[in-house]
C-alpha cells in the first residue's frame, strides 16, 4: 500500500473578502512528483505556502507524515524542503557558506553538516562550484543551489513553487532532470502555470482554477481525458466554407486568415484523413495540417463541462 506523506483536508484561505483557495483536499503519496497546475492567481502559491507553514490557513487542516502543520509547525517543517518562486539565496556568499548557513537553520548537528553539504551538492551537480560566490553563478546553477538547500536536511517532502520560472530552455531541461532524480527517494510537489512542464515532469496532476480543484488524477489519465479537438489547416487559396462543413466530423470552421483555418471536430483521428481526401478531390493545394495543442484556458473550459475525478 502506498504511504501518504501529506494530507490537505478541506483547505480554504482568504486574504480579504475573496477566497484564494476554497475547500480543496488532496493527498501526496510517498515518492514521485505531483504537479499543481493552474494559471497565475489560481491559488497555487497560497496552497504551497500553507503546506509549508509559511502562512496559516483560514479553514481546513494540513498534515505532514501525520503531523498537523498548524498545531506543531516546527516538527512538521523538519520534514519539508521548500523552494519558493524566488530562491532565498544570499548572493554575497559562496555555495559552501550559504549551504552551511542553511544546514544550521535546519538544525543539522554540527558533526553531520559537512556530509550533508557534500551529499546535497553532489545530488544537485554543484560540487565543482563549492567556493564560487552565488552572484557569479548562472540562473540555472543558482536554481540548483536553491534545490540543494531544499534537500540538505533529507526531507520526506520537497515543495517547489514554479521551479523553472525564468530559466532558458537548456536550464529547464537540466532542472527537470534534477527534480526527477530528487523524486526517486522522496515525495515532490511542484507548481507551475505551464502545461508542458507538468507533462514532462510529473506522475500525477492537480489542476486548480479560481481556488478550486478542477481535475485530479494521474498524468496518463489526464492525457487521455483532455484530447485535442481542433486542427489547423493551411491552403494556398481560400476554400468554400460550406464544403468544409460537409466533411464528416467537422463541427465548426474558423478562418484565422483567408488561407489558415481552425477546424473544430467531434470525431477521432480519421478527421485528418477526411480533410486530406477532400482537398485532393476538390483540387485544393494543402500546405499544412496539424493537431492544435490545447491551451490552458481551453483545457479548463473542457474540464468545466466534465465530471472531475479525485486523486
N, C-alpha and C positions, 0 to 999 in steps of 0.2 A: 504493500500500500504506500502511495506517495505521501511523504510527510509535508505538512503545511508549515511554512516558515513565518508567514504573515497573514493576518486576517483583518480586513477592513469591513466593519459592520455598520450599516445604516449611517454612513458618514455624510454630514451636512455642515456647510460653513458659509457664513456671510460676513462681509466686511462692513457694509452699511445696511440698506434695506434689501439689496439684491443678493440672491444666493449665488455664490461662486461654484459650489457643488451641492447637490441635493439628493440625499438618501441613496448613496452609492454603496455597493457591497461587492467585494471580490476577495479571493484568496491568492496568495503567492506560494507556489509549491517549491520544494527543495530542488535545487539545480535548474538550469535552463534560463531562458530570457523571456520575460513578459514585456510586451510593448504597450505603452499607454499612448494612444494616438488621438489627436484632436487638433483643431485649428487654434490659432492664437486666441487666448482668452476663454478657452473651453473649460478650464478648471484643472488642467494638468499640473501646473506648478503648485497650486494650492493643495492638491492631493498629495504631491510629493513632500511638500513642507510639513504637512500634518503627519504623514507617515514617518518622517524623520524626527518629529518632535520640535520642529522649528517654531511652529505656531500651534495653538490649541484649537481644536475643532469646536464649532458651536453645538453640534449634536453628534452622537454616534461614538463608536469605540474602535481603537486600533490596537492590535496585539502583535508583538514580535516574539516568535517562539513561545507563545503563551503569556508573555509579559505585557501588561497594559501600559502603553506608552505614556498616557496622561497621569496615571497613578504612580508609576515607577519609571520615570524618564531616564534616569542615569543607567539603570540596569538594561533597559531596552536599547539605549543608544550604543551600548557596548557591542551590540550585535549587528549594528548598522554601519555601513560605509556610505558616505554621501558625496556626490559631486554635483553641485548646483550648476545652473546655466553658465555662470562665470566662475571659473575655477578660483578658489580662495588662495591665490598664490601671493607670497611676499617676494616680489621680483628682485629685490636687492640681495636676497640670499642665494647661496649655491643650492644645488639639488640636495646634497647631503645635509646642509644646515636646515633647510626647510623641512625635509622629511624627519629629521631628528626632532625638530620642534613639534611636528605632528604626532610623533611617537610619544613624546612627553604628554601632549594634550590627551592622547588616548590611554594614558596611564599604563603604558607598557613598562614592565620592570626594567631598570637601567641595564641589568645584565643581559637582557634579551633584545635591546634596541638595535645593536649592530646587526644581528642576524635578521631581524625584522626588516631593516633597511635593505640589506643585500637581497633578500627574497623578493621584496616589493619591486626593487629596481630591476632585478633580473626578469621578473614576470612582465614588467612593462617596457622592457628593452631600453632602459636609460642608464645602465651601469657605466657606460663609457662617458656619460655626462655628469658624473658624480660631483666634480669640482667646478662645473660650469655655473655661472650666475644665471638665474632664471630669466632675466630680461634679455639675455643673449640667445635664448632658445627660440626655435620657430614655434608657430602656433600649434602645430601637431605634437611637438615634443613637450610643450607646456601642458597640453591636454593629457599626455602620458604621465606627467608628474602629478597632475590632478587625480588621475586614476590610481597612481601609486599611493597617494595619501588616503584614498578611499578604501584600500585593501591592506594597509600596513598592519592593522591590528587583527587581520584574518577574520573579518566579519562573516556572519551567516547570510546577510542580505546586503547587496550593493545597489544603491539607488542613484540613477544617472538622469539628470534633467537636461535634455537637449545636448547629449554628449558630443555630437559632431557639428554643432552650430558654429558657423564662421570658418570652418576648415575647407581647404581646397580638395578637389576630387581624390587626389592621391592620399592626402592625410585622412580623408573619410574612410577609405578602404583599409588603411592601416589601423585606425581606431576600431573599426568594425571587427577586424580580425582579433584585436586585443580583447575586446569585450567578449567575444565568443570563447576565447581562451580562459578568461576570468570566470565565465559561467560554467566551466567544466566541473568545478568543485564548490560552487556556491550558487545562491539564487541572485538573479539580476532583474531589476525592473528599470526600464528606460522610457522616457517620454520624448515625443517628437511630434512635429506637425507635418512631417514628410512621410508619405505613404511608402515610398520605396525604401526608406530607412528601416521601417518595421518589417517589410517583406524580405529584406536582405539579411536581417539580423535575428529576428525573434521567432520563438517557438509558439507562443500564444499572443493573442492581441485583445486589448480592450479599447474600444472607441468611445470617446466621451465628447459630448457637444452640449453647450449651454449648461454644464454641470451635471448632465445626466448620461448614464451609460446607454449607448445605442446598439452596441454589439460586444459580445464577449465569447470567445471560442478559440480554437487552435488556428494557427496560420493557414493550415491546409483547408480547414472548413471555411475560413474567410475567402480564400481564393476561389473556392467552389461556389460560395454564397453570393458573391458580388462579381458578376461577369460583365465584360464589355457588351454594350448593346448599340454601339454606333460604329459606322465605318466612315473613313474619309476617302473620297473618290475624286480624282483629278483627271480631267479630259482636256483635249485640245480645243474643243468647242462646247458651247452650252447645249445640253440635251433637253428635249421636251420633258417638263416636269411630270406631265400626265403619264408618260411612258414609264418613268421610274416608279410611279405608284402602282403600275401594273405588275411589277415584279413581286412574286410571292414572298411574303415575309416583311416587306417594306412597310413601315408604319408611319414614317414622317420623312420628308425631304427638306433639307435646309441648305440654301445656297450661301456659302461663305463668300465666294466671288462667283462670277459667271461660269467659271470652269472648275471650281473647287467646291465640292458638295459634301455635306454631312448627312449620312443616311442612317436613320434610326430603324432598327429591325427587331422583330419578335421571334424569328426562327433561329436555328442553330448555325453552325459553321458553313452550311451549304449556301447561305446567302451570298457569300463571296463568289462562289462558282456561278450562281444565278446571275449576278450582276455582270460578271465577265462574259458569260454566254450571251446576255442581252446586248452588250457592247459590240461583240463580234457580229451578231445577227443584224444589228442596226448600222454597222459600219462606223461606230463611234470610236475614234482613236483614244485609247485609255493610257494615260501616262503614269498613274499611281493609284494604288488601292491598299489600305491597311486598316486594321482594327484600331480604334481610338482608345487610348488608355483613359480609364475613369479618373476624373479629378476628385479631390477630397470632398468638395461640395456635392458632386454628383453621387458619390458613394453614400454620403449622409442622406441625400434625397431618396436613394433606393432603399436604404435601411429603414427609413421612417415609414415605408409602406409595407415592411415585412415584420414578422414576429421576431423579437430579439431573444436569442438563446442565452443561457447563462453558463459561465465558465465553471 
